[in-house]
Amino acid sequence: MDHYEADENEYMHQEDDWDRDLLLDPAWEKQQRKTFTAWCNSHLRKAGTQIENIEEDFRDGLKLMLLLEVISGERLAKPERGKMRVHKISNVNKALDFIASKGVKLVFIGAEEIVDGNAKMTLGMIWTIILRFAIQDISVEETSAKEGLLLWCQRKTAPYKNVNIQNFHISWKDGLGFCALIHRHRPELIDYGKLRKDDPMTNLNTAFDVAEKYLDIPKMLDAEDIVGTARPDEKAIMTYVSSFYHAFSGAQKAETAANRICKVLAVNQENEQLMEDYEKLASDLLEWIRRTIPWLENKTPENTMQAMQQKLEDFRDYRRLHKPPKVQEKCQLEINFNTLQTKLRLSNRPAFMPSEGKMVSDISNAWVGLEGAEKGYEEWLLNEIRRLERLDHLAEKFRQKAAIHEAWTEGKEEMLQKSDYETASLSDIKALLKKHEAFESDLAAHQDRVEQIAAIAQELNELDYYDSPSVNTRCQHICDQWDALGVLSQKRSEALQRTEKLLETIDQLYLEFAKRAAPFNNWMEGAMEDLQDTFIVHTIEEILGLSTAHEQFKATLPDADKERQAILGIHNEIAKIVQTYHVNMAGSNPYTTINPQEINTKWDKVRQLVPQRDQALSGEHARQQNNERLRKQFASQANVIGPWMQTKMEEIGRISIEMHGTLEDQLTHLRQYEKSIVNYKSKIDQLEGDHQLIQEALIFDNKHTNYTMEHVRVGWEQLLTTIARTINEIENQILTRDAKGISQEQMNEFRASFNHFDRKRTGMMDAEDFGVYLISLGYNLGEAEFARIMSIVDPNRQGVVTFQAFIDFMSRETADTDTADQVMTSFKVLAGDKNYILADELRRELPPDQAEYCIARMAPYSGPDGVSGALDYMSFSTALYGESDL
């Protein structure tokens, strides 16, 4: 209050001086009229009006009130619109009351004098207004008002020769003072070196013209007014000079405002570029997943093992060559997203919400779908290979058994359809009957083979064998032929039985030979079939089982050889009887087609196949031993790598939540971990090589380890992602700490508090635990307030608070960040206190690219005071901070 009283006393002293000066020198009154009129018009033009005669145009008080509103930025009481004297006095009194409310005591100046057009009082009032609103607030080095303005002029003109500002009258007569002020701030407007002190008219006209044209300072005096007066009017000079002060002071404010806007716009442009980069990377990754999943879901089976092996090789190429870069892109996408969110929080911007379907969670869900398709495709490939292997084995087995059976049935129908018994003797009939009995025994013995052939054909159909039609045709032909043989055999048996009573003699030896030779022959055929039968095994136990069965078979060979010799002995006995008793034998043994030569041939074949079988089993045993070695080799590495990855995951988790050293120490420690983990990649590659050998050997299980290659791959990808994500979190914490000015002790205190309330030790605080923490700090939480805070720390509504969000919240209220109001105020400075801004003003004050950025995004101004081309900087400022839509 004392400060204003001192100013008021100064005003009164100056008013007394003004009164005496006016009476002594009428030329000063002319200068004041011209200067004060120009000063008033420089402000009134902002409201779209002006005055011509200073004592006449303020008489009704309307323009006087408008002037005060423009220069103060405040609203005065509503003016009276009547034309009567009382209305005019009321308006002038409202203006004088407003001046008085600003701490100015008006002495000898009344509303009646102003309404009556008293020039002296009107000029005195305008001078008081100029002092209060244009000069009083000038402050330079702890001096204010007139002294402050004088000191400012001295400081600015100090470097210029022939300029010595000591007062506001004769020091300005030569015009060099005005030119020096302009050149000091805008050197490109005046060539100061060409000015002469002895040419005041040129100097003054140059300064006044330049100021009016380039600095928006109206011409308040003519050069003749100053040069033609021994002592120019001090108040006119002070008024004119104060306009220079405010013009250059405003330019400095505009520069500061422009710098702030440039800073804000640069941050916004950088963030927009980061958002565009994220959107593109997310779109590319999702498109790759979208194109890859249909390929993995295409499970069209192939007919051959070679084609399926090619599919498996293509899948290995995908795993080895195509997927790893996409794993890196996914990790980089998450890191970019976290960095962008951190920058947005630090610049007080709203959290970034990617386009629909491009959230980090959407990427993760799509990735889970991709890996699910991968697993399903790999399982299908292996199952298909097993199926084709089984089909090839069954098809070969079917062909062998069918060929043996077809060879056996060849000629059987013709034999059963013969009518030889009709003209045969009794002995021949009996022989035919016995022969037929032997055939039926043989026929029954072949029943199992026919059933085996049908069962194999059925299994081939069930496994969708590609050549099933030909298999079915052949099987049907065998079954039909078998049924026909049964019918024919039954008919021939009945025919022989009808004539059996006519037949009495039969050679028992032939019969005995036939009865013993037939099963032995079947045994040999079965043995040959078994010895030539293909086999498929997957374990060493299975091959040992086959070897044991083969050894058991070889143990029966001595008894079989005895049976063979016994059968051959029967034949030899027949020959001996024939030779001894000279029996006339018509043809061969009537009871069987088997002869000793055939028995010996088949026996030799069995003896030949035995060592071949030994060799085949020995080779398979060696292959299974090699497979077992591959299993153990893979297991020995997998059983080390699996626990190692789990240990590293736990160590990384401990580093991220424990408080050992500074954040830089933790970051260094994590990067060392990352380096050691990357160096471990060679062991993973070695394990991949062993896994490829296992798959090439068609090994499908491994009892020596619980770890599969898929487990190791997933664990490795999770380990790389976790270490990269943890490093990114520590980097964001460092960025937050530096931007917010958080000390290491505060950071440790934040971490200790966070760990204390993270009761589940997950590295993320539940919403319930966070609420307990806020209450412990003294927050009086209501449901709405807690929901508002959670929307800040958990913008994605995941129900948890990360340590980064926790730090942001704890340091938010003390952070020195730009706000929408600050940016709006800066724009208002550039606009000259208008509620809108023009494109030319933006281009004049801002760099070209940022000026065009603003012009392209600002909406047209729709206020009542707008002009053509007016732009709305207020809505643009709020939109920068997410408070409205651009």
Rosetta blueprint (number, residue, H / E / L):
1 M L
2 D H
3 H H
4 Y H
5 E H
6 A H
7 D H
8 E H
9 N H
10 E H
11 Y H
12 M H
13 H H
14 Q H
15 E H
16 D H
17 D H
18 W H
19 D H
20 R H
21 D H
22 L H
23 L H
24 L H
25 D L
26 P H
27 A H
28 W H
29 E H
30 K H
31 Q H
32 Q H
33 R H
34 K H
35 T H
36 F H
37 T H
38 A H
39 W H
40 C H
41 N H
42 S H
43 H H
44 L H
45 R H
46 K H
47 A H
48 G L
49 T L
50 Q L
51 I L
52 E L
53 N L
54 I H
55 E H
56 E H
57 D H
58 F L
59 R L
60 D L
61 G L
62 L H
63 K H
64 L H
65 M H
66 L H
67 L H
68 L H
69 E H
70 V H
71 I H
72 S H
73 G L
74 E L
75 R L
76 L L
77 A L
78 K L
79 P L
80 E L
81 R L
82 G L
83 K L
84 M L
85 R H
86 V H
87 H H
88 K H
89 I H
90 S H
91 N H
92 V H
93 N H
94 K H
95 A H
96 L H
97 D H
98 F H
99 I H
100 A H
101 S H
102 K L
103 G L
104 V L
105 K L
106 L L
107 V L
108 F L
109 I L
110 G L
111 A H
112 E H
113 E H
114 I H
115 V H
116 D L
117 G L
118 N L
119 A H
120 K H
121 M H
122 T H
123 L H
124 G H
125 M H
126 I H
127 W H
128 T H
129 I H
130 I H
131 L H
132 R H
133 F H
134 A H
135 I H
136 Q L
137 D L
138 I L
139 S E
140 V E
141 E L
142 E L
143 T E
144 S E
145 A H
146 K H
147 E H
148 G H
149 L H
150 L H
151 L H
152 W H
153 C H
154 Q H
155 R H
156 K H
157 T H
158 A L
159 P L
160 Y L
161 K L
162 N L
163 V L
164 N L
165 I L
166 Q L
167 N L
168 F L
169 H L
170 I H
171 S H
172 W H
173 K L
174 D L
175 G L
176 L H
177 G H
178 F H
179 C H
180 A H
181 L H
182 I H
183 H H
184 R H
185 H H
186 R L
187 P L
188 E L
189 L L
190 I L
191 D L
192 Y H
193 G H
194 K H
195 L L
196 R L
197 K L
198 D L
199 D L
200 P H
201 M H
202 T H
203 N H
204 L H
205 N H
206 T H
207 A H
208 F H
209 D H
210 V H
211 A H
212 E H
213 K H
214 Y H
215 L L
216 D L
217 I L
218 P L
219 K L
220 M L
221 L L
222 D L
223 A H
224 E H
225 D H
226 I H
227 V H
228 G L
229 T L
230 A L
231 R L
232 P L
233 D L
234 E H
235 K H
236 A H
237 I H
238 M H
239 T H
240 Y H
241 V H
242 S H
243 S H
244 F H
245 Y H
246 H H
247 A H
248 F H
249 S H
250 G H
251 A H
252 Q H
253 K H
254 A H
255 E H
256 T H
257 A H
258 A H
259 N H
260 R H
261 I H
262 C H
263 K H
264 V H
265 L H
266 A H
267 V H
268 N H
269 Q H
270 E H
271 N H
272 E H
273 Q H
274 L H
275 M H
276 E H
277 D H
278 Y H
279 E H
280 K H
281 L H
282 A H
283 S H
284 D H
285 L H
286 L H
287 E H
288 W H
289 I H
290 R H
291 R H
292 T H
293 I H
294 P H
295 W H
296 L H
297 E H
298 N L
299 K L
300 T L
301 P L
302 E L
303 N L
304 T L
305 M H
306 Q H
307 A H
308 M H
309 Q H
310 Q H
311 K H
312 L H
313 E H
314 D H
315 F H
316 R H
317 D H
318 Y H
319 R H
320 R H
321 L H
322 H H
323 K H
324 P H
325 P H
326 K H
327 V H
328 Q H
329 E H
330 K H
331 C H
332 Q H
333 L H
334 E H
335 I H
336 N H
337 F H
338 N H
339 T H
340 L H
341 Q H
342 T H
343 K H
344 L H
345 R H
346 L H
347 S L
348 N L
349 R L
350 P L
351 A L
352 F L
353 M L
354 P L
355 S L
356 E L
357 G L
358 K L
359 M L
360 V H
361 S H
362 D H
363 I H
364 S H
365 N H
366 A H
367 W H
368 V H
369 G H
370 L H
371 E H
372 G H
373 A H
374 E H
375 K H
376 G H
377 Y H
378 E H
379 E H
380 W H
381 L H
382 L H
383 N H
384 E H
385 I H
386 R H
387 R H
388 L H
389 E H
390 R H
391 L H
392 D H
393 H H
394 L H
395 A H
396 E H
397 K H
398 F H
399 R H
400 Q H
401 K H
402 A H
403 A H
404 I H
405 H H
406 E H
407 A H
408 W H
409 T H
410 E L
411 G L
412 K H
413 E H
414 E H
415 M H
416 L H
417 Q L
418 K L
419 S L
420 D H
421 Y H
422 E H
423 T L
424 A L
425 S L
426 L H
427 S H
428 D H
429 I H
430 K H
431 A H
432 L H
433 L H
434 K H
435 K H
436 H H
437 E H
438 A H
439 F H
440 E H
441 S H
442 D H
443 L H
444 A H
445 A H
446 H L
447 Q H
448 D H
449 R H
450 V H
451 E H
452 Q H
453 I H
454 A H
455 A H
456 I H
457 A H
458 Q H
459 E H
460 L H
461 N H
462 E H
463 L L
464 D L
465 Y L
466 Y L
467 D L
468 S H
469 P H
470 S H
471 V H
472 N H
473 T H
474 R H
475 C H
476 Q H
477 H H
478 I H
479 C H
480 D H
481 Q H
482 W H
483 D H
484 A H
485 L H
486 G H
487 V H
488 L H
489 S H
490 Q H
491 K H
492 R H
493 S H
494 E H
495 A H
496 L H
497 Q H
498 R H
499 T L
500 E H
501 K H
502 L H
503 L L
504 E L
505 T L
506 I L
507 D L
508 Q H
509 L H
510 Y H
511 L H
512 E H
513 F H
514 A H
515 K H
516 R H
517 A H
518 A H
519 P H
520 F H
521 N H
522 N H
523 W H
524 M H
525 E H
526 G H
527 A H
528 M H
529 E H
530 D H
531 L H
532 Q H
533 D L
534 T L
535 F L
536 I L
537 V L
538 H L
539 T L
540 I H
541 E H
542 E H
543 I H
544 L H
545 G H
546 L H
547 S H
548 T H
549 A H
550 H H
551 E H
552 Q H
553 F H
554 K H
555 A H
556 T L
557 L H
558 P H
559 D H
560 A H
561 D H
562 K H
563 E H
564 R H
565 Q H
566 A H
567 I H
568 L H
569 G H
570 I H
571 H H
572 N H
573 E H
574 I H
575 A H
576 K H
577 I H
578 V H
579 Q H
580 T H
581 Y H
582 H L
583 V L
584 N L
585 M L
586 A L
587 G L
588 S L
589 N L
590 P L
591 Y L
592 T L
593 T L
594 I L
595 N L
596 P H
597 Q H
598 E H
599 I H
600 N H
601 T H
602 K H
603 W H
604 D H
605 K H
606 V H
607 R H
608 Q H
609 L H
610 V H
611 P H
612 Q H
613 R H
614 D H
615 Q H
616 A H
617 L H
618 S H
619 G H
620 E H
621 H H
622 A H
623 R H
624 Q H
625 Q H
626 N H
627 N H
628 E H
629 R H
630 L H
631 R H
632 K H
633 Q H
634 F H
635 A H
636 S H
637 Q H
638 A H
639 N H
640 V H
641 I H
642 G H
643 P H
644 W H
645 M H
646 Q H
647 T H
648 K H
649 M H
650 E H
651 E H
652 I H
653 G H
654 R H
655 I H
656 S H
657 I H
658 E L
659 M L
660 H L
661 G L
662 T L
663 L H
664 E H
665 D H
666 Q H
667 L H
668 T H
669 H H
670 L H
671 R H
672 Q H
673 Y H
674 E H
675 K H
676 S H
677 I H
678 V H
679 N H
680 Y L
681 K H
682 S H
683 K H
684 I H
685 D H
686 Q H
687 L H
688 E H
689 G H
690 D H
691 H H
692 Q H
693 L H
694 I H
695 Q H
696 E H
697 A L
698 L L
699 I L
700 F L
701 D L
702 N L
703 K L
704 H L
705 T L
706 N L
707 Y L
708 T L
709 M H
710 E H
711 H H
712 V H
713 R H
714 V H
715 G H
716 W H
717 E H
718 Q H
719 L H
720 L H
721 T H
722 T H
723 I H
724 A H
725 R H
726 T H
727 I H
728 N H
729 E H
730 I H
731 E H
732 N H
733 Q H
734 I H
735 L H
736 T H
737 R H
738 D H
739 A H
740 K H
741 G L
742 I L
743 S L
744 Q H
745 E H
746 Q H
747 M H
748 N H
749 E H
750 F H
751 R H
752 A H
753 S H
754 F H
755 N H
756 H H
757 F H
758 D L
759 R L
760 K L
761 R L
762 T L
763 G L
764 M E
765 M E
766 D E
767 A H
768 E H
769 D H
770 F H
771 G H
772 V H
773 Y H
774 L H
775 I H
776 S H
777 L L
778 G L
779 Y L
780 N L
781 L L
782 G L
783 E H
784 A H
785 E H
786 F H
787 A H
788 R H
789 I H
790 M H
791 S H
792 I H
793 V H
794 D L
795 P L
796 N L
797 R L
798 Q L
799 G L
800 V E
801 V E
802 T E
803 F H
804 Q H
805 A H
806 F H
807 I H
808 D H
809 F H
810 M H
811 S H
812 R H
813 E H
814 T H
815 A L
816 D L
817 T L
818 D L
819 T L
820 A H
821 D H
822 Q H
823 V H
824 M H
825 T H
826 S H
827 F H
828 K H
829 V H
830 L H
831 A L
832 G L
833 D L
834 K L
835 N L
836 Y L
837 I E
838 L L
839 A H
840 D H
841 E H
842 L H
843 R H
844 R H
845 E H
846 L L
847 P L
848 P H
849 D H
850 Q H
851 A H
852 E H
853 Y H
854 C H
855 I H
856 A H
857 R H
858 M L
859 A E
860 P E
861 Y L
862 S L
863 G L
864 P L
865 D L
866 G L
867 V L
868 S L
869 G L
870 A L
871 L E
872 D E
873 Y H
874 M H
875 S H
876 F H
877 S H
878 T H
879 A H
880 L H
881 Y L
882 G L
883 E L
884 S L
885 D L
886 L L
